[in-house]
Amino acid sequence: MKKSSLQYLRTHTNIEKVIDGIAPELLKVGGDGGMPYGIFVETVEQAPIAISITDKKANILYVNEEFSKVTGYQAADILGENESILSDKCTPRHVYYDLWHAISRKKIWQGQLINRHKTGGRYLSDLIIAPMLNDNGDITHYIGMHRDITESYEAEKKVTNQKLLIESVINASPIAMVVLDLEDRIILDNHMYKALVSDLGKGEPAHYFLQLLRAEMGNLWSQLQEQQQGFSNREFRVECKNQHTARWFSCAGNWFIENEVNADAFFENGSKPYLILTLTDITQQRRQMEELHIQTLRALMAEDERVRGIRETLLGAMHQIQMPMNQIHAAEQILKHRNDSQHSSLLDILRQIQQSGEQAIATMQNCIPEIRQSAVVPVNLNCILHEVLLLSGQRLLSHDIVVEWQPMLEVPTLLGSENRLRMLFKQLIDNAIDAMAQVDSRERNLKVMTGSNAELVFAGIQDTGPGIPREKRAKVFEPFYTTHPGNNQAGMGLVMVKEIVNQHHGVITIDEDYQQGCRFVISFPVHKKPQRGLS
Ligand code: FAD
């Protein structure tokens, strides 16, 4: 076989010319008719790649052993045949055109073709064709070298397909996903994640949420990372730029290890941890919950207001009784000092009135209902004000009041009672609505904002009503003082406000500089969070 292939080559070409330049010690003449037979020939024969030599028309003059293995054709079957015998006839014509265009211009061509094995099976061939030139530089032969790359191609294609499949599954996911390395670099993300980049206006969303997660988890974050333990259901409220309502996201994370693929890790396995972070938009569920919550709050606050109404009525009545009682007490003292027996019966009557008055006050005192207490917890002022605005929505609408809601994006918490703080702000907003409702012509604008510095978190409630005259500003916090007495108002609202502010170690002021109406500024100490660890 080996012999016949070489013999065929010898008959059809001047092989001696080819071996002219080879050192004599590398060539030794074989014992079969002076055929040149040496290391070079043996090298081509045994080369682990299918080699063929053709004439200028691609008629096969020589094939090596590997060629027979790859194509299934023995030398005797194929010598004298054209290389096109290998063609499966499904390779596009332009491939052959390019092939011949290159090699006929004395260039090397490399590409992939579909070949047909002698037994009929297709295989993918990775082929290199090089022209062989004579002394004049003319093409005399072509040498073809090819490998069957079907298996490696299929394996590569499978990996690519799998990657594409994973990518399309990840991309089709309605949940934003992002993979990060240890340096917080984004390795992979999906369409939903990309949409968040522009929607949230927070720069790189992954970095924004990582910051929130690390701040919330403290030491727990690095402990989970070390132990490769995932986390889930970490919910965050996100104030988005250019959007009136906040959005809610539930974050989950899982660390996974990937084997390194660079050359350094070829002999020694190396691996790197990655974090897959999923961000689920739960705004809709939150809104539904919020609606239910607001309904519950409405009912609770209605009850609170009823209790407050009763308290104020009783306190007002006690206050009113107390005044004549004081006068009676004064009259009694005067009569006592006169020591006049003539008025002793009057003195008795006054004492009886005094006693029954005190009894009436004591009875009323006992009837004052208790205000509902709630737990002291870290409170987000934005949430409280947002709820109060929702609770007041109907009133604001019916008075054509435009609301300007300017929450600070990441407002620190304060320690307090949500229920009481809600009452406080509801009272201030109700007052603002009442004040603006008095003014017919002016624009009705309610601005609610939050802010903070290192020590304080504050809220501003500002209206475009008639404002409170400078001389009355201190008095409005006194019991039973009202700027519009005809309106059936007991004048206890701001007393309650002040009381709640005091309970939270806060301060309430009326902004002196604000001229377009009234502006209350309420500030509270910031709640400093203790660091949490893994327990
Ligand atoms: P063909 O009619 O043979 O050729 C198609 C087109 O190729 C023609 O339209 C023409 O543009 C061009 N062409 C053909 N012959 C020449 C020529 N002598 N000079 C200039 N242009 C020409 N093909 C394979 O399918 N598998 C192989 O493994 C393979 N190995 C090859 C190895 C070598 C060393 C060489 C030189 C060629 C090889 N070929 C191989 C190409 C092969 O010779 C055919 O051109 C190809 O198979 C197409 O065959 P065909 O019968 O479909 O079309």
Residues whose N, C-alpha, C, O or C-beta is under 5 A from the ligand:
A	BS01	FAD	S52 T54 K56 K57 A58 E83 S84 L86 S87 Y96 Y97 W100 S104 L113 I114 I129 Y142 I143 G144
